[in-house]
Amino acid sequence: MWYITGTLPDKDMGFCEAATQAPSSVRDGMLHLPDGSAVPVQRGTAALAATALLACEALGFEPPRLLLAGDIGSGAGSRALYTWLTEHAARLAPSGLTFHYLFPDVDWHNRVLMAIQALPSPPLLVADAGFMYVAKMSGYADAYDLFTPDLGEMAFLADEKAPHPFYTRGFLLTEEEDIPGLLARAQAHGNCPANLIIKGRADHIICEGRLAATIEEPSEPAMECIGGTGDLVTGLVTALLAGGIPLCRASVAAARLARLLARYCAPDPGTQVAQLLARLPEFLQEHAEAVLAMD
């Protein structure tokens, strides 16, 4: 079973243990949890989870379960989630985990990582957003299998001194042509795993430390204005990995599928990610087989 772990911006929501034990669903732009609650799919962890759930359903893969808690920045919900996962990792026995935004706490990150690494069959580990930041801050970024940064986050990974993307030093530029230097610097300091999807105007797919693919087309400029599109890519790769697709192939396919979905939907700057996801199942049924068959 694959698990998606992250927080939602809801001060009244505690840790939702029910979502670890029963499937969640997506309907009418809302992420519906097994405890009866519903969360709007706008961006962040909700967009990632909704993408993965819809993609798995369309492709016939077992859907991931969710480890979710509400947190509006105090860290309380994140700590509840960290605690629960540390205590229950052995019972979950996950095949894979995708981590999204949790309040960065190096001590709790390390406890979770140690609990996961102690499992008889350690799972694949994917990280994005805040959990990717704390993985880098901890010094254990190379314990992960895949990061999915954008260009700004890639500069943060390359800066061995920055504790958070806000503090990335200005001499580390974030243009497409700077990616080889940023990657080499992050690798030299052990601040990234061997595999990355670097999201930008062109998506750079790094497999086993080397550039495996650069995906530039199709390009829909309006996607730059839509919140949650990076989470969509991470959700797609999560679904493909949950379905047993090899990591490099899944990374390339996820980037291609996200771009083809954008062309399929023809968005404008006012389009919401939930509108893209509403068409994801029909799109995948029409196009996923061909994309997955590409070299």
DASULPE-V415312 format. One record per residue. N is the residue number from 1. SS is DSSP state (~ for helix, > for strand, _ for the rest). PHI is phi in radians with two decimals (999 if undefined). Layout:
N:SS:PHI + N:SS:PHI
//
This chain:
1:_:999 + 2:>:-1.65 + 3:>:-2.20 + 4:>:-1.89 + 5:>:-2.12 + 6:>:3.13 + 7:>:-2.03 + 8:>:-2.12 + 9:_:-1.36 + 10:_:-2.45 + 11:_:-1.21 + 12:_:-1.65 + 13:_:-1.63 + 14:_:-1.56 + 15:_:-1.25 + 16:_:-1.65 + 17:_:-1.13 + 18:~:-1.02 + 19:~:-1.27 + 20:~:-1.45 + 21:~:-1.95 + 22:_:-2.48 + 23:_:-1.24 + 24:_:-1.73 + 25:>:-2.55 + 26:>:-2.20 + 27:>:-2.58 + 28:_:0.94 + 29:_:1.30 + 30:>:-2.19 + 31:>:-1.59 + 32:>:-1.72 + 33:_:-1.70 + 34:_:-1.12 + 35:_:-1.47 + 36:_:1.68 + 37:_:-1.42 + 38:>:-2.39 + 39:>:-2.16 + 40:>:-1.15 + 41:_:-1.61 + 42:_:-2.11 + 43:_:-2.99 + 44:~:1.19 + 45:~:-1.03 + 46:~:-1.09 + 47:~:-1.18 + 48:~:-1.05 + 49:~:-1.10 + 50:~:-1.08 + 51:~:-1.04 + 52:~:-1.10 + 53:~:-1.12 + 54:~:-1.15 + 55:~:-1.16 + 56:~:-1.09 + 57:~:-1.10 + 58:~:-1.17 + 59:~:-1.65 + 60:_:1.37 + 61:_:-1.66 + 62:_:-1.13 + 63:_:-1.26 + 64:_:-1.24 + 65:>:-1.66 + 66:>:-2.07 + 67:>:-1.99 + 68:>:-2.21 + 69:>:-2.55 + 70:>:-1.42 + 71:_:-2.78 + 72:_:-1.86 + 73:_:2.12 + 74:_:-1.31 + 75:_:1.59 + 76:~:-1.13 + 77:~:-1.12 + 78:~:-1.10 + 79:~:-1.13 + 80:~:-1.09 + 81:~:-1.22 + 82:~:-0.95 + 83:~:-1.08 + 84:~:-1.08 + 85:~:-1.16 + 86:~:-1.04 + 87:~:-1.36 + 88:~:-2.04 + 89:~:-0.99 + 90:~:-1.12 + 91:~:-1.22 + 92:~:-1.17 + 93:_:0.79 + 94:_:-1.23 + 95:_:-1.42 + 96:>:-2.86 + 97:>:-2.38 + 98:>:-1.93 + 99:>:-1.78 + 100:_:-2.03 + 101:_:-1.49 + 102:_:-2.25 + 103:_:-0.99 + 104:_:-1.14 + 105:_:-2.44 + 106:~:-1.08 + 107:~:-1.07 + 108:~:-1.21 + 109:~:-0.97 + 110:~:-1.16 + 111:~:-1.12 + 112:~:-1.09 + 113:~:-1.08 + 114:~:-1.12 + 115:~:-1.12 + 116:~:-1.23 + 117:~:-1.18 + 118:_:-1.41 + 119:_:-1.19 + 120:_:-1.01 + 121:_:-2.18 + 122:_:-1.00 + 123:_:-1.39 + 124:>:-1.17 + 125:>:-2.16 + 126:>:-2.07 + 127:>:-2.40 + 128:_:-2.48 + 129:~:0.94 + 130:~:-1.04 + 131:~:-1.28 + 132:~:-1.12 + 133:~:-1.11 + 134:~:-1.26 + 135:~:-1.09 + 136:~:-1.19 + 137:~:-1.06 + 138:~:-1.29 + 139:_:1.55 + 140:_:-2.01 + 141:~:-1.03 + 142:~:-1.33 + 143:~:-1.42 + 144:_:-1.62 + 145:_:-1.69 + 146:>:-2.69 + 147:>:-1.96 + 148:_:-2.25 + 149:_:-1.41 + 150:>:-1.57 + 151:~:-1.10 + 152:~:-1.09 + 153:~:-1.20 + 154:~:-1.13 + 155:~:-1.10 + 156:~:-1.07 + 157:~:-1.10 + 158:~:-1.35 + 159:_:-1.60 + 160:_:-1.17 + 161:_:-1.82 + 162:_:-1.36 + 163:_:-1.47 + 164:_:-2.80 + 165:~:-0.93 + 166:~:-1.05 + 167:~:-1.85 + 168:_:-1.08 + 169:_:-1.22 + 170:_:-1.15 + 171:_:-1.30 + 172:_:-1.54 + 173:_:-1.36 + 174:_:-2.19 + 175:_:-1.93 + 176:~:-0.96 + 177:~:-1.24 + 178:~:-1.51 + 179:~:-1.04 + 180:~:-1.01 + 181:~:-1.20 + 182:~:-1.11 + 183:~:-1.09 + 184:~:-1.07 + 185:~:-1.20 + 186:~:-1.09 + 187:~:-1.14 + 188:~:-1.10 + 189:_:-1.72 + 190:_:1.17 + 191:_:-1.77 + 192:_:-2.70 + 193:_:-1.37 + 194:_:-1.32 + 195:_:-2.21 + 196:>:-2.50 + 197:>:-1.91 + 198:>:-1.65 + 199:>:-1.54 + 200:_:-2.97 + 201:_:-1.00 + 202:_:-2.05 + 203:>:-1.66 + 204:>:-1.84 + 205:>:-1.80 + 206:>:-1.83 + 207:>:-2.17 + 208:_:0.91 + 209:_:1.48 + 210:>:-2.17 + 211:>:-1.20 + 212:>:-1.73 + 213:>:-2.83 + 214:>:-2.13 + 215:>:-2.01 + 216:_:-1.96 + 217:_:-2.20 + 218:_:-1.22 + 219:_:-2.10 + 220:_:-2.02 + 221:~:-0.95 + 222:~:-1.08 + 223:~:-1.09 + 224:~:-1.13 + 225:~:-1.62 + 226:_:-1.74 + 227:_:-1.19 + 228:_:1.70 + 229:~:-1.26 + 230:~:-1.16 + 231:~:-1.14 + 232:~:-1.08 + 233:~:-1.08 + 234:~:-1.13 + 235:~:-1.15 + 236:~:-1.16 + 237:~:-1.16 + 238:~:-1.06 + 239:~:-1.07 + 240:~:-1.17 + 241:~:-1.14 + 242:~:-1.07 + 243:_:-1.51 + 244:_:1.55 + 245:_:-1.25 + 246:_:-0.99 + 247:~:-1.03 + 248:~:-1.16 + 249:~:-1.07 + 250:~:-1.11 + 251:~:-1.15 + 252:~:-1.10 + 253:~:-1.12 + 254:~:-1.08 + 255:~:-1.13 + 256:~:-1.14 + 257:~:-1.10 + 258:~:-1.09 + 259:~:-1.23 + 260:~:-1.19 + 261:~:-1.08 + 262:~:-1.07 + 263:~:-1.11 + 264:~:-1.09 + 265:~:-1.57 + 266:_:0.83 + 267:_:-1.28 + 268:_:-2.03 + 269:_:-1.04 + 270:_:-1.58 + 271:_:-1.15 + 272:_:-1.76 + 273:~:-1.06 + 274:~:-1.08 + 275:~:-1.22 + 276:~:-1.13 + 277:~:-1.17 + 278:~:-1.07 + 279:_:-1.78 + 280:~:-1.05 + 281:~:-1.02 + 282:~:-1.15 + 283:~:-1.08 + 284:~:-1.12 + 285:~:-1.11 + 286:~:-1.52 + 287:~:-2.14 + 288:~:-1.09 + 289:~:-1.05 + 290:~:-1.16 + 291:~:-1.16 + 292:~:-1.18 + 293:~:-1.45 + 294:_:-1.21 + 295:_:-1.28
//
